[in-house]
C-alpha cells in the first residue's frame, strides 16, 4: 500500500447499528399531487464503529415515488448486501468502498450514501479534519438558507414569508402542482407585487404538471423574477424537460430526473436543465454528489443544494459538500430541514442562525448525534458485528 493509501486507510469496521427513526413535522407539509400532504418523515440512521473505536454516522432518506428505493428496500440492501461488504474490508477508504458497492449492486443510492457519509465521518475524525477538507477544501464558511412554502395561496405564503423574513430568510421555494396552473401563475404575480425584489422566489412542481400545463406555466411567468422552475414534469420525461428548457424565459432545474452521474451527463448533453438540484442522500452521498457537481460545472450548469425530508446527519453531509462547490446558484439553499421537524437527534439546527447556515469547525461531518435520542425515535433497529 502506498503512502497516500496508508494515510487514508482506516481500521476495519467491526460493528454497525441501523436505526429506522421517525419524527413528525412541526406543521404538515403540502406538496404536489405526486406526494400529497406529509405529517411525518422516516429515515435510516447508520452508525459504523471501527476497530479503533471511532464512530461515523450516515443517513438514508428514501421516499417513493421521489426515489427509486423505498425505506424498506434500503434497509434490506444495507443489511443483506452492503454492510457485509463494508465490514469485510481491511481498510474501508470511502472512495474505494463507493466503487465496490456500485459494482456489487445497481442503484440503491440512498443506502450507499448512508455508508459513504459514515465512512467519510470516520476518516475526517481520524485525520482531525472536516469532511469538506477531504472533498478538496471549503470555498466559503456559510451559505444563505431558503424556506419552503407548501402548496397553497399567496395569502398562505405571505403569512409564512413575513414571519421567516423577519428571522433573516430571503429565498422562498413555492411548492406547486396541486392547484390549476392559472392559479399558480397568479400566486407568483401577487407575491412579486407584494415583495418586489426584496426576496428570491423559486417554483417547484415536484413532477406535478403535464407537459402542456408546464408549457403554459413557463410561458405565463416569462416576465417574472423567478430564480428557476424545478422539475415541472415527470422525471422520465426528458424530452419534455428539454422542450421546456428551450422555451422558458426562466432557468429549468432538474431534481427527480437527476439521480446518478449517468443521468447528469444525459441532462447536460440534452441541455434539459441549466440548474442541477443536488441532494446528498438521493445522489448517493457526498462523493457521488461531488461528481455530479463536476459534470454541471463542465457544462456551465449551476448547482442548487436541495434536501429530502432530512435529519441532521444528511444535512451536515450536504453542507460539507456544498461549501466546496464553485458553481452554486446565488440564492438560499435547503439547510432548513431539521428546523421543520418536531425532533432531530443532532445539533444541526444550531448551525442555522439568521437565515444563514455556518460550517462547523469540528472534524468529520461536524454534527453531534445524540444516540440516546436516536434510540428514542427508533421504530426498529438492528446491530451487526464482525465475528471474532
N, C-alpha and C positions, 0 to 999 in steps of 0.2 A: 504494500500500500504506500502511495506517495505521500510526501509531506503534507500537501493540502488535504488529501483524503484523511490522513491521520488526525488533522486538526478538526475536520468537520465530523468525524465519526463520533457517535455516542455509544454508551454502553447499551447492551441488548435490552429490549422491552421485556419485562418479566411479569407484568400484571396490567390488566386493562379492566376498567369499570365502564359499563354502558348504562346510562340512565335515560329513560323516557320521561320528560318533565312537561308540565302543563301550567299555564298561567292565563288568567282572564285579562282582557283588555280593560283599561280604566273606563273607556267608552266604546261600545260596539262599533265596528269598522265596516261601513257600507262600500263595497267595491262594485265592479261591473256585473252584468248578468252572468258572466262566466264563473264568478266567485261568490256572489251573494253577500250577505252580511255576516261578519265573523265576530264571535263573542269571546273566543279563547284561541290560544295557539299552543302547539306542542312542538317539541324539538328533541333530538337525541344529544345528550351531553356525553362526551367520551373523555375519560381520564386515563392517560398512559403513564406508567411508572417504570423507570429503567433500573438496571442493576445497581446504579449509584444512588438510587433513591430520589432522583429528580423527577418531578411530575409535570406533565404537559396536558393542557386541556384543548379539546376540539368540540365543534358543534355542527350538527347537520340539521338543515331546515327544509326538508322536502314538503311540498304542498301540491297535490294534484288538483286540477289539471295544469297548474303552473309548471311543475317539474314532472319529468317522466316517471320518477320513482315516488312511491308512497312512503310514509313513515315506516310502516311495517316491512316493506321491501328493503329499505335502507338498513333497518335493524338486522334483518336476516342476512343481507350481504356482508355486513360487518362481522357478525358472529360466525357465519359458516365459511366465509372465504377470505375476507380482507384481514381481519385480525390475526388468524393463524399465520398468514404470510408475513405480517409485520412482526409478530412475536417470534417467528422462526429465524429472523435475520440476525447476523452477528453484530452489524454496525449500521443501524437504520438511519442513514442520512436521508433527509426529506426528499431531495430531488430523485435519488435512485429509487426510493420506495414508490414515489409517484409513477415513475416509468414502469416499474414492475407490476404495480396494480393495474395500470392501463393495459398492459399486455395480458394480464391474468383474467380481467373481467371487463367487458364492454359497458359503457355507461356508468350508472350509479355514482354520478359526480358528487352528490351531496354526502354520501357515505365516505367516499375517498377524501373529500375536502375536510371532513372532521379529523381524519387521521393526519392529513398534511398539516393542519393547524396545530395539532397536538405535538407532532414531531418538530415543527419549527419553534414552538414554545419551549420544548426541552432543549433544543440546540441553542436558542438565544440565552436561556438561563445558564447553560453550561459555559458559554463564552462570555456571559455577563454583558450582552448587548441586546437592544431591542430587535424584533424581527425586521423592522424597516432597514436596519443595517445589513442584515442577511440578504435583503432584496435589492441592495445597491446603495442605500443611504437615503435619508429623508431630504426632500427639497423644500419642505415647509414644516412648521411646527403646529399649525392649526388649520382648520377649514370651517367655512360657514356651513350651517346646518339648515336644511329645509324642514317644513312642517307639512304633512299630508292632510288633505281635506277629502272626506268621504263623498260619495255621490250624493248630491243634494242641490239646493238652490243657492243663488247668490246671497240671499239673506242668511241662510245657514252658514255659508262660508264667511260672511263678514263678521259674524259673532266670534268665530274662532280666530280669524285673521287679526281682529282688533286686540284680542287677548294675547295672542302669541307675538304680534308685532311689538307690543309693549314689553315683551320679555327679550327682544332682540332678534327675532326671526324675521327674515326679509325675503325668503323664497318659499312659495307655496305650490304644492302639486295638487291639481284638481283631478280627482278620480272621476271618470266618466264611463259611459257605456250602458247606463240603466235608463236614462231619460231620452226622449226624442232628440235628434241632432239639433233641430232648430232651438230647442230649449238650452242645450249646451252652448251653442253659439251666443245666445242672448246672455247666458250666465257669464261668459268671458267678457262680453261687451260691458255688462253692468259693473263687473269688478274692475275693469280697466278704467271706466269712467269715474269710479269711486276713488281709486288709489293712484291712478296715473302711473308715473314711472318710479314711485316710491318702493314698489315691490316687484319681484320677478315671479311670473306665473308659468307653470308647466301643465300641459294637458296629458292625462294618462288614461287611455281607454281600456287597457288590460285585455286586448283582443275582443272588445265588446261590440265592435261595429262590423257590418258587412262592408264589402269593398265600396259599394255605392254610397252607404252612409258616410264612410270615411272620406270619399271624394267630396261629398257635399260639405263636410266639416272643414277640410283643408282649404276648400275654395272660399267658404264664408268667413274664415278667420285670416285670410291672406294679409289683410292690413293690420292685424293685431300685433301686440308686442310679446306674444307667447315665445318663451325661450326655445321650446321644442315640443313636439307632439309624440308621445311614446306609444308604441305598439298599437296602432289603430286597428289592425286586422289580425286574423288568426296567425299563429306563429309559423305555420307551414305555408302560408300564402306569400311566398317570396316575390312572386310576380306582382301581387298587389302592393307589397312594400316598395318595390322598385318603381311602379307606376306612381304611387303617391309621392315618393321622394323626388320624382321628376317634375311634378306639377305643383307641389306645395310651396307656398311662399315662406313657410317656417320649416326648420330642420325636423327630420323624422328620426326618432330614436328606436333602436331595436332592443327589446328586453326579452320577452319569452322566446323570440326567434334566435337569441344568442345563448348558446349553451357552451360548446367547446370551441377549440381553435379552428376546427374544420368549418363550423358554421360561421365563425368570424371571418374566415377567408372568403367564403361564399358571399356573405353580405357585402363585404368590401369590394369584391370583384364586380358584383352586380350593381354597385352604387345604390344599394337598397336602404342605406341609413347613413346619416352624417354624424350620429351620436351613438355610441355603444353604452348601454346600461349594464354596468358590471356589478355582479353580486357574488361575494366570496363563496358562499355555500353553493348557490346554483351552478357556479362555474368551476367547482371542484377544488376550492382552496386558493390561497394567495399565489402559489407558484403557477398554477394554470391560469388564474386571472391575470397574472403579470404577462403571460404570453399573449393573451387576448388584447391587452392594452398595447403591446408591441405591434401587433397587426394593425390596430387602429392608428397608431402613430405613423406607421409606414404608408398608410393610405390617406393621411390627412383627416382622420376621423377623431372627434373629441370623445372623451370618456366622462360619464356621469357615474359616481359611486352610489349605487342604489342598495336596497336591502330587501330581504324577505321579512317575514314576521319574526324577528330575531331576538335572542337573548344576548347578553353582553360579550360572550366569547366570540361569536361570529362578527359582532360589531367591531370588536378590538382587532380581529384579523383583517377585516376590511380596511380599517383605519391605518394599520401598519403598511398595507399595500398602497392605499390612497396617497399617502404623503410622498411616495416615490414616483408617482405618475406625472409626466411632464405635460400631457395633453388633456388636462381636465377642463370641463366646461366651467366657465366663470360664474357659477351660481352656488346656492346651498346644496349640500349633498346629504344623503339619507343616513344620518347618525343619530336619529331620534327614536329608534325602535324601542329601546328599553324605557324611555320616558312615557310610553303609551301602555306599558304593562302594569298590572296590579302588583306583580312581584318579579324580581330578577335576582338571581343568586350571585351577581357580580357587582362590582363598584363602577361599571362603565358610565352610568348616569352622572357620576360626579365629575366626569371629564367634559360634560356639556354645560357651558355657562354663557349666558347672554347670547344665545343663538349661535355659539361657536363651539366646536369640539377641539380639545387640545391633546396633542400627542403625549402620552405618559412617558416618563423617564425610566420606568422600570424595565428590567430585562425580559426577554421573551415577548409574549403578546402584550404585556404591560397591564393586564387586568387581574384583579384579585377575585378568586372564586371562593365562595363560602360553601364548602362541601356539605356541611350540615343543612344548609338551605336547599341545596340541590336535592338532597335525600328527602326533605320535607315536600318538595314539589314533585317528586318522582311518583309516577303511577305504576312503574315497574322498573326493575334493574337487574343486571347480571354482572358477574365477575368472572374473569378468565385469568388463569395463572399458568406460567411455564412449569412443566413437571420438573422436579429437581431429582 
